[in-house]
Amino acid sequence: MKLEFDSISLEFGMHRVLSSVHMVCNTGEIIGLLGRNGSGKSCLMRIVFGSVPAQSKSVRVNGEYLIGNYMRQKIIGYLPQHGLLPDFVTFGEALNLFGVKADRIESGFPELTELLNQKPFQVSGGQRRLFEALLILFSDHPFCFLDEPFSGLMPAHAERLTEIIKKVKPRKGIIISDHLHRQVRSIADKLYVLANGKTYPVQSEEQLVELGYLTNL
Amino acid sequence: MRFIRVSLCCFRLIAIPAVLITIACAAFLWMSGSALFLVSLFWTKVITNVLLAGFVYVFRSSRFCFFHNLGFSLKYILLSMILMDWFVALIVLGSVALVL
């Protein structure tokens, strides 16, 4: 499958956040999306996911336009930056609703199976984040957008999550945005930087400096 | 089945205040001793539904993403939340009205 989006325009009053975006993500591919704070990475993900309206957008899967409420087709799974699970749902219920089997979590993170009867506010922020990322990765959506999946994770968990992302990659297209750019660059097949409302494909590390994402290498 | 389970989950966004309002309406109906008040209680429920939906939309919108991932749009979330509330209210208020 091929997910493609462009012609995305988002403005808040006089401030133009997104103007010239073009990205292609195929299943079996990990795309890294980097950008400074406030560059519009989360907005872009939410617009393509379908939860935020934009002045204009064009989203296509295998060349077919997605219009209207395409969230019901469950093509894209989205891990938001500020938490996915409502506080009243236990982890076990969330797994059931997403149609994810508990043994999939158990195989990667056996320690998380103890949390299945608990609610998100009863566990640490890192455990919650890890569980949410796994929920999206193991769900049926052919494309996953992960907005800062590594934030709040301890290094050992971040490494294991990276391994899980690599493992699910053959059957999913994944777009990751995170400020742990080394982690993102280590797994990304393609890298983009979002700057001045535009996406720039990155071919070399020097470009990250040129685009103002890094101050030096 | 899954649709109902997700709808029930949506209802939990407003479950506590909605059920409290329904119980208060039922108690008022019981104390008044007349099913004639059902019309005014109907409008009370309509107004409180609008207020609760507005509250959820403004202050709990960050939780919508969970339901969006399950294929529920904003319209479905609000609609299923309110329909579930009406289902509960019909059972509770209907039972009280039948006893009266």
Interface residues (C-beta under 8 A of the other chain):
Chain A: F49 G50 S51 N69 M71 R72 Q73 K74 G77 Y78 P80 H82 G83 L84 L85 P86 F88 V89 E93 A94 N96 L97 F98 G99 I136 S139 H141
Chain B: R2 R5 V6 C9 R12 L13 S62 R63 F64 C65 F66 H68 N69 L70 G71 F72 S73 K75
